[in-house]
Amino acid sequence: MPDPLAAPKAPTPGPWRLDPDDPTAVLGPNGLYVAECAFFFGAEPEETEACANARLIAAAPDLLATLRGLVAAVEAGAVAAPALAEARAALARAGG
């Protein structure tokens, strides 16, 4: 079992995407599973919530990159309109 206190390993590089055959599964650029959001029929979370969770997970690399760009723009002294527009677009892609 990996040491939970060890330095974190880098995540699977993006982009991540939803599996076109299973909207609760997230695939990496190599087509292999990154995550799967489980649901049980008649139990919580329901399938629609599992799909929303998968959509958010799939957007994680994009959200991270966008947040880094926004932080860099703020640290440079101004939030440039393109950085803010990209942040809004990333939020929309994540479903938020």
SVG drawing of the C-alpha trace seen along z (x, -y; Angstrom):
<svg xmlns="http://www.w3.org/2000/svg" viewBox="-35 -45 43 47">
<polyline fill="none" stroke="black" stroke-width="0.4" points="0.0,0.0 1.4,-3.4 2.5,-5.7 -0.2,-8.4 2.4,-10.9 4.8,-10.5 5.2,-13.3 2.2,-13.2 2.8,-11.7 1.7,-13.7 -1.8,-12.8 -2.5,-11.3 -2.0,-14.2 -5.0,-15.6 -7.1,-16.1 -9.6,-13.8 -12.9,-13.0 -16.1,-11.1 -16.4,-7.7 -18.9,-8.0 -20.3,-4.6 -20.5,-5.2 -21.1,-8.8 -20.1,-7.8 -16.5,-6.9 -13.6,-9.3 -10.9,-8.4 -7.4,-9.8 -5.7,-10.7 -4.6,-7.1 -8.2,-5.9 -7.7,-4.2 -9.9,-4.7 -8.9,-7.6 -12.1,-7.3 -15.5,-5.8 -18.4,-7.3 -20.5,-4.5 -24.2,-4.5 -26.6,-1.9 -30.1,-1.6 -32.5,-3.1 -29.7,-4.4 -27.9,-7.7 -26.2,-9.0 -28.4,-8.3 -27.1,-8.0 -27.6,-11.6 -25.5,-12.6 -22.9,-10.1 -22.8,-11.5 -22.4,-15.1 -19.6,-13.8 -17.8,-12.2 -18.2,-15.5 -16.5,-17.4 -13.7,-14.9 -13.1,-15.0 -12.7,-18.7 -10.1,-18.6 -7.0,-19.0 -8.6,-21.9 -9.7,-23.6 -6.2,-23.2 -4.5,-24.7 -7.0,-27.5 -6.7,-28.3 -2.9,-28.4 -3.2,-30.9 -5.6,-33.0 -3.3,-33.1 -0.4,-34.0 -2.4,-36.9 -3.4,-38.2 0.2,-37.9 1.3,-39.9 -0.9,-42.7 -3.9,-42.4 -6.5,-39.9 -6.3,-39.9 -9.6,-39.6 -8.5,-36.4 -7.5,-34.7 -10.9,-35.5 -12.7,-34.4 -10.9,-31.1 -11.8,-30.6 -15.4,-31.2 -15.2,-28.7 -13.6,-26.1 -16.3,-26.4 -18.9,-26.0 -17.2,-22.9 -17.2,-21.5 -20.9,-22.1 -20.7,-24.9"/>
</svg>
